[in-house]
Amino acid sequence: MTIVDFGRKVKKKYPVYEDIDDFELGVQVLKKYPVYRDLIDKEEISKIETPIDILPFIVGPEIKKPP
């Protein structure tokens, strides 16, 4: 599924988001609820990930910010 398709699916269930772009809504929901990333094609996920986005998944949540 693409991010746009995912955004449309969210809108269908929650019409309150009708004014938000499908892609943007899909991105925001995926960022807030990463468990849904498994529904999205891997090529699509690469459109929204930056190295800093995936860092917690690589090294875990124990990342400490530099002083």
QUIZICOR-V502132 format. One record per pair of residues at least 4 apart in sequence whose C-alpha atoms are under 8 Angstrom apart, sorted by the first residue. I is the first residue (numbers start at 1). J is the second residue. D is the distance in Angstrom with one decimal. If there is no record, write none. Layout:
((I,J,D) (I,J,D))
//
This chain:
((1,5,6.2) (1,6,6.7) (1,39,6.3) (1,40,4.9) (1,41,5.6) (2,6,6.2) (2,40,5.8) (2,41,6.2) (2,44,6.1) (3,7,6.1) (3,22,7.7) (3,23,5.7) (3,26,5.3) (3,27,6.8) (3,40,6.6) (3,44,6.5) (3,45,7.9) (4,8,6.2) (4,22,5.1) (4,23,4.5) (4,26,6.3) (5,9,6.2) (5,22,7.4) (5,26,8.0) (6,10,6.3) (6,22,7.7) (6,26,5.6) (6,40,7.7) (7,11,6.2) (7,21,7.9) (7,22,4.5) (7,23,5.9) (7,24,7.5) (7,25,5.2) (7,26,4.0) (7,27,7.8) (8,12,6.1) (8,22,5.6) (8,26,7.8) (9,13,6.5) (10,14,5.9) (10,25,7.9) (10,26,7.6) (11,15,5.1) (11,16,7.4) (11,17,5.7) (11,18,6.0) (11,22,7.8) (17,25,7.8) (20,24,6.9) (20,25,6.1) (21,25,6.1) (22,26,6.1) (23,27,6.2) (24,28,6.2) (25,29,6.1) (26,30,6.1) (27,31,6.1) (27,48,7.1) (28,32,6.2) (29,33,5.8) (29,34,7.8) (30,34,5.0) (30,35,7.6) (30,36,6.2) (30,37,6.3) (36,40,7.4) (37,45,7.5) (40,44,6.6) (40,45,6.7) (41,45,6.5) (42,46,6.5) (43,47,7.0) (44,48,7.4) (45,49,6.3) (46,50,7.8) (49,53,5.7) (49,54,6.7) (50,54,6.7) (51,55,6.2) (52,56,7.9) (54,58,6.5) (55,59,6.3) (55,60,7.7) (56,60,4.8) (56,61,5.5) (56,63,7.3) (57,61,7.7) (59,63,7.4))
//
